[in-house]
Amino acid sequence: MPKRILQGTVTSTANAQTVTVLVERRFTHPVLKKTVRKSKKYRAHDEHQTFKVGDTVRIQECAPKSKTKRWEVVTA
């Protein structure tokens, strides 16, 4: 099964080797036929701590790295 890749914005770099990424998705509501924006935060592994708040990054699924980290940063 292929690994999912998501794109989002870094919102926090407070923890060592970890970035918090806000991923926003847009879809049409099935009843209202209106475009809805939903967002979710993911904690991703950033080995070399190269990314800063505001950067747009791509994250990829991986094996669990810690209790909350299931994603790793692929590219900027």
Steps between C-alpha positions, in 0.01 A plus 500: 500500500648840405586750766285812516663836434342821630597865460467758774651789692734471800332655805740399778861391546500501880605135542834350401495322161124560471289745303126552522345526153154644431341325201190659349261317271211638298194308390143563391239439768267221381175676600582871498714484182733751660879482511610414854851540641614253766842491658693254711836511672758225461826460690782407264861391546759758390839336559726800435261771624521689171144633478363815662151629579319604183684263263289292261603134524396158378464220755485125442363215709757287679532246778432647847797705623346588839164509676364777275730498192388291202623732222836622372590811302592419140576835332430871531 
